[in-house]
Amino acid sequence: MGSWMLVTGLASLFAGDFSGMIPEPTGTTAVATNAEYAKLFAELGVGSLAVGIVLVVLIPFLRKLITDKAETPPAETPATACRAVA
């Protein structure tokens, strides 16, 4: 629950920062700022796609890290080796 609240708070913070990037409209209509919002959302979308591509490229490396540690047999201690012989 704490993680959810943290992410929600950060999202609100970022939303405020991103909306601050858009200049105040000089006219009385929202059409004046549509181009700015379209540019901002396009940049956010491209950034999200770039991060997604990087994560997909890292999948084989991460799987190798996970499987190497899982397949490594535990090291035998001298006491364990002596019990196996006896």
C-alpha positions as CSV (number, residue, x, y, z in Angstrom):
1,M,0.0,0.0,0.0
2,G,2.9,2.3,0.8
3,S,4.4,1.7,-2.7
4,W,1.1,2.6,-4.3
5,M,0.9,5.9,-2.3
6,L,4.5,6.7,-3.2
7,V,3.9,6.1,-6.9
8,T,0.7,8.1,-6.8
9,G,2.4,11.0,-5.1
10,L,5.3,11.0,-7.6
11,A,2.9,10.9,-10.5
12,S,1.1,14.0,-9.1
13,L,4.4,15.7,-8.7
14,F,5.4,14.9,-12.3
15,A,2.0,16.0,-13.6
16,G,2.5,19.3,-12.0
17,D,5.9,19.7,-13.5
18,F,4.8,18.7,-16.9
19,S,1.8,21.0,-16.9
20,G,4.1,23.8,-15.8
21,M,6.0,23.3,-19.1
22,I,3.0,24.5,-21.1
23,P,2.7,28.3,-21.4
24,E,-0.4,30.0,-20.2
25,P,-2.9,30.5,-23.1
26,T,-3.2,34.1,-24.2
27,G,-6.6,33.5,-25.8
28,T,-9.7,32.3,-24.1
29,T,-9.9,29.0,-25.9
30,A,-8.1,25.7,-25.3
31,V,-7.2,25.4,-29.0
32,A,-4.3,27.8,-28.4
33,T,-2.5,25.3,-26.2
34,N,-3.4,22.1,-28.1
35,A,-0.2,22.1,-30.1
36,E,1.9,22.4,-26.9
37,Y,0.1,19.5,-25.3
38,A,0.4,17.4,-28.4
39,K,4.2,18.0,-28.4
40,L,4.5,17.2,-24.7
41,F,2.5,14.0,-24.9
42,A,4.5,12.9,-28.0
43,E,7.7,13.4,-26.1
44,L,6.4,11.5,-23.1
45,G,5.3,8.7,-25.5
46,V,8.6,8.5,-27.3
47,G,10.4,8.4,-24.0
48,S,8.2,5.6,-22.7
49,L,8.9,3.6,-25.9
50,A,12.6,4.1,-25.6
51,V,12.6,2.9,-22.0
52,G,10.5,-0.1,-23.1
53,I,12.9,-1.0,-25.9
54,V,15.9,-0.7,-23.5
55,L,14.2,-3.1,-21.1
56,V,13.4,-5.6,-23.8
57,V,17.0,-5.5,-24.9
58,L,18.1,-6.2,-21.3
59,I,15.9,-9.3,-20.9
60,P,18.5,-11.9,-22.0
61,F,21.2,-10.3,-19.8
62,L,18.8,-10.3,-16.8
63,R,17.8,-13.9,-17.4
64,K,21.4,-14.9,-17.6
65,L,22.1,-13.3,-14.3
66,I,19.1,-15.0,-12.7
67,T,19.8,-18.5,-14.1
68,D,23.5,-18.4,-13.3
69,K,22.8,-17.9,-9.6
70,A,20.0,-20.4,-9.5
71,E,22.0,-23.2,-11.2
72,T,25.1,-22.8,-9.1
73,P,25.3,-25.8,-6.7
74,P,25.9,-25.0,-3.0
75,A,29.5,-25.3,-2.0
76,E,30.2,-28.3,0.2
77,T,31.9,-27.6,3.5
78,P,34.4,-30.1,4.9
79,A,32.0,-31.2,7.6
80,T,29.3,-32.0,5.0
81,A,31.8,-33.9,2.8
82,C,33.0,-36.1,5.8
83,R,29.4,-37.0,6.6
84,A,28.7,-38.1,3.0
85,V,31.7,-40.5,3.1
86,A,30.9,-42.1,6.5
